[in-house]
Amino acid sequence: MELTEILKTFIEEGQDWERKQTSVKGVSIIRLPATKNRAASLAIDINPIGDNGLPMKKKGIMIMNRAEIAAFRTAFNNEKVDGLVAALEEVLPERRTSGKPAKADVLQI
């Protein structure tokens, strides 16, 4: 089955807030519920996997179109952001991670 067909089936038959893992670690697809003003939709959730095999953040970054991913890429590639992260690392104590292992249902992309 082609990727677009799989996504169409997921948006039509998936449960609200259901998540499908992809073959790219840390990237999943989430089915967003319908609201009064829009139909159900899908979003890409980006939440990198840490060394312990668990997501790095409680919530990832949700991407719904090319403009959004382009804007995030621009921000992430800005050298000033690297400087800000370095300054934060100097000021904040190191964080520990914990949690439960991820599921195995994977969507190949």
N, C-alpha and C positions, 0 to 999 in steps of 0.2 A: 504494500500500500504506500502511496506517495505521501510525503510529509504534509502537503496542503490538505489532502483527504483525511489524514489522521487528525489534523487540527480542526477541520470542519466537524468531524464526528465528535471530537472532544467538546467543542463549544455547544453542540446540539444535545449530547447525551451525558456530559459530565455533570457532577454535582457542584453546587456553589462552593467556591474556595478550594476545590479539588486541585491537587498539585500532581503534575507528571514530571518525573525526573528525565533528563536528557542524557545523551552519551557524553556531553561536555560536563565535567565535574564542576559543581557549583552553579549550574544553569538549569532552571526548571521552568515549566509553563504552569500558570495558575489560571483557572477559570473564574472570572469575576462575575458576580451575580448581576442580574438585570436590576435596573432602578426604574423610577417613574419616568425618567427622561432618556434612558438608553437601554438597548438590548444587552444581553449577556455578552461578555467579550473575553479575550485572552490577553495575558501579559507575560512577558519574560521576567523571571525573577533571578537576579544575579546575586549570589551569596557564596563567595569562595569557600572551599573546604580547607580546613586547617590540617596541621600535621597529625592530629588525633583522629582524622576522618569525619569530623563534625563541622557543620557550618560555622563560619567565623563570627557571624552576627545573629542576633535574634530575628531580625528582619533584613531582607536583602534590598536591593534596588530594583524597583519595578519599571520595566521599559515596555512601552506600547507602540512605538513607531521609530522610524529612522532619525527623525529630528531629535528625539530624546536621547538616543544612544550617541548621536553626534555631539550633543551638548555635554554629556557626561565624559566622553572621550576628551573633549577640549579641556574640561576642568581637570581631569586626571592627569593630562599631559602637561599642564602648566607647571613650570619650575617653581613658582611661588608656593604651590600646594606642597611640593616636596619639602621646601623650607619650613612651612607651617607644621607638617607632620614631624619633622626632625625636632622642632622646638617643643611640640607636645610630648614627644617621647622623653625629652630631657626633664620636663616639668612633672609628668604624671608617672605614678608607679606602674610597674608591669602588671598586666592582667593575667589571671589564670582562666582557663576554659574548662567547661564541664558540659555534660549532656548525654543524650542517648544516641546510639548509632543510627544512621540513615537507612531508609527502605531501599529495596533492590529493584523496583519496577522502573525500567529505564526506557525512554523514548530515543531511538537512534536518530541523530540529525546529521 
